Structures are given as C-alpha cells and as structure tokens.
Amino acid sequence: MVAKKLRIWLITGSSDSAILMYLREKFSLYEKQNNIKIQLELITWERIWKALIEAFKNNTAPDIVQLGTSWVRTFAHMGYLDQTPDYVKSRPSINEGINRICVKDGVRYAVPWIVDTIILAGRKDYMSLLGINKEEVRDWKGLMDVAKRIKKMKEDDPEIPKAVAVGLKLERDTIQRFFSILWARGWDFPDLDRVPQRFIMDPVVLDTIKYFATLKRICDRPEDINKHPYQVNDDFYRHGLSVFYIGSWYGIINRINRMEQDVDDYCVLPFPSSRDKTCSYGGGTVLTVSSKSRLKEEAWNLVEYMISDDFMDGWAVNAVHAPAFESKFWQQRYTDERVRLMYEQTVNSKVYPLHPAWLAIENELVKGIGYTIFRFLNKETNGGISTEDYSILAETDERIRRILEINQEVRYFG
C-alpha cells in the first residue's frame, strides 16, 4: 500500500541542526509505525504569516500548522482551521489564556504546544559585585533607580556592564516587552468588542512609553538602542553585556537543560510589578489542522503524537522550548528556583485580546508606540511627550477604532 503523505509546517527561529535531526528521527519512527509519509518544512517567524495566507488562498496549505497564539482567532474566523475531534486528548496549558485562545464559540480549533513568557533575568555575579539585592528590582521604580546607580558607576569604571538590556525595534518583539511592563504596572486592554474611545491615549500607557524610553536612554549607548531583539538576547546570554535583561527565556532554558544550576551565574528574578501580583506577556504556539486537509484524521493523530511526552520531552531540550502544559520540564520547578519562577510567571502571564483583527491592531501598535519611543529617545532632554507625540498616538487610536468598526460591520453583515 502506498503511504499517505502529510505536510507539516513548523516555525523556527534557529538554524541549529539538532532541531532538524530530532524531527527527522521522531518523524521517521512515526512513519514506519503508521505507514505515513511526513513532508516537513521549517519556516521562520518572518515568513510564516505571509506564506500561510498565500497557501490557504491558493488551496496549497499544509495539513498541519504551527501557529502563533495571537493568530488562532484570525485563522479560525477565516474558516481555515479544522475542528479538533473529541478523541484528540488535548493537554491543557498551564496558562489559562492560551487555553481560551484554542477555543472559539465553544469549538476547539487548536491544541497548546509551546509557551514563551517574557521574563526578567539577571547575572548573580554582577549583582554581587555591584552590591545589588534582588529586592531592589521588585518594582519598576526600583529597577530604574538601580539603572541610574549603575550608570553613575560606569562613569568611573566604563568596564562595568550596563544595567538593563531590552530590545527596541519596530516589530512584534518590542511590543511584547512593552506590554509586559504595561500589564505589570496595572493596565489592561479595553473591551475590543465595544470599539473603545481610547486605546493607547491612556495616562498609564503614556507614562510607560516615557519609562521604556528613559530606561533605554540610561542603559544604552546610541549605537545600541536599535539592536535587534535577537542580538540583545545574545549580548546578555552569550556575552554578559548587562546586569539585567527583559525578554526571552531561551538562554535560561538552555542552561537548565545543561544542568548548570550550581555553577551558572544567570538567574530568573520575579518580574517587577507595581501591584501585589505580577504578570507579563505570555504567548507561544499551538498546533492545528487545516480545514482544507484531505487527511484530517491522520493529521490530528500526528498532532496528538507531537503533544505526547515521548515527543515533547526531547523536543523541549533540542529546540530549547518550554511545553505549554505540565511536563517533565516543568516538574523541575520543585528543585530548581529558575523553573519555579518561570512557571509562576507563565501561569500569571497575560495573552493579547482574542480578536480576529488582532494582527492589524498589533501592526498599528508597533508603529504608534514604537515610533513615539524612538522620538522620545531622539530628544535632547527628558521633557516628556510632546504635542506631536500625542497627535501620533491619537491617530493610532483612530486607526485602531476604524479597524474594529470595519470588523464589526463585516461580522454583522456576514
């Protein structure tokens, strides 16, 4: 019998050969056991959205798709996703927001797979050397005060690492970090189903723009301000160029996998908060099946295998990922302080609003907030947000309202 062929698209942010080798090994074994052929394609985050839209439009979409959590509602709304069969045993995410993302109008369209939470990491050796206690950075004022103190120290000793590293580019990564700070300062998104009068023209948002820009100005040299988040990650995790870091946890996971707890100077710290309970951005990815697939049952069977312990325990190590659900990786929280803090941060983290037009809204936020932060950084003084800045943000709010209004009209007349 000729084996059926399943096509699967997975997202990659790394060219590490270990990832491809692991997938080939596990898929090869699955093929032999199930008389199926698996055609794998790895696609970068930068290409995946456009590639998927074109594939669905041209009826050439893969059978199985890895989607970013904030995209699920859009693809489900467009009718591109198959309903998850009852027999598929989805494993609930440790983050309730991701569980909600996978379900629309009472119907499941995806299963949680990978979680990626924004964290505050630090170097214990640098903190000890500079006399910094972790209690000093438990809130945003404390982190700013420490940054100013380290800047003063660097005037006498330029070899001292900068205080805080955080990426700033006009793209999604920056907004994830920005909203992590914003959420941890007590703000939340308005109800997008009601077309709010204001979105980012809010006192807390405006103050956080100023905070973000001021922190960048204190910590970064002019030539470092516009570094890509991937480079900022490497600067901290590979080269130790800062005391603290706000961003991805991949470097911590890598060290956990290498069992370096007792000798490693990198640590996870409670995410700063202006409230009793802290939170940050908590996204990730899910697995789903195309509504156009002719092999839906076979596709969902493979998805079920890919969320099994047999697959995930090795995948978490080789791909440097954290599973979205309870797993061998998360069991380490009982013996490893880093994993405990990552777990608690993920449980308490927030996801973006569940709205089919979110990508368009996010693009406006990237431009409006990102551009205002850059304008603030280019000013000679800390004079605050100007009238022109207010105008840019007000125009961003207006464009977002228009997106929401058009979406409501389409849904109503559809």
C-alpha angles and dihedrals in degrees: 000000000000110000117243116241123232120194118209131183118201128183120239132186094178139062092209108144090212089072094056092042092053093048092048091049095049095040092047091055091046091050092055093047095047105031091239134128118223119206107197127196123182114207129184124241088247092060106030101084096051092040092053095047091050092046094051092046091050093043091242099112119140120252094241125036135188108215134189109247094243091056099057097086092050094052093042090050090053091053095244097124129077121228112256109248118240092241092063107096102218114198111227116239120244084233112070093205091064090051090055091048092060094057127066123182090346094308124112115226102167144020125230114255118156130019125203118185128185110241142179110241128183146185111246093198093054092045090052093046093050096041096246121153119205089234088067092066099045092107134034095252090053092050091050092048090051091049091053091048093052091047088055090050091051090059087066096035115026090187091071109106118248118264107242134011119201128156123248119187132131092261143088096278092064092050091051090056093043094052090046088061091042095051091046088055091059102264125131137184118268120242104282093198090068098051098238120226091230133023111168098003085094126124093236092048092048092048091049091052088055091045093050093048093045091051091051092048093050095047107033135067111228091255091054099050096085098044117139113255090243089058091046088053092052092045089059105033099036105026105026095227097154140039095226135023134196113202145052123013097214093111091053092048090050090055093045089054090051089051095235098146097121097046103031123101094200115100141173117239131197107272108254115256141183089209139053091261121049130206141169140182112309114185133138137145139293135202121237142162127240117250085222094058117119090201101053096146093049090045094052090047089057091047089053089052091049092058093048122108089243090064103028101051091062095035092057090055100041097041094036092235135141115228115240091229139047108298146143089283094057093045086073089074089087092063105022121064092202092058091045092056092044090051094049091045091051094048090052097039124112132231128214119268114287098243130139092224094051096116091057090046091048091052090055091049091050091054099039100043096033094049092048092051090051091048090052091050092052093056118101095226138033090249094142134241113335131221089258090053090052089051092053092050092045090053089050090054090050093051091049091050089051091051090052093047092051090047091052091050092050092048092047097048092036 
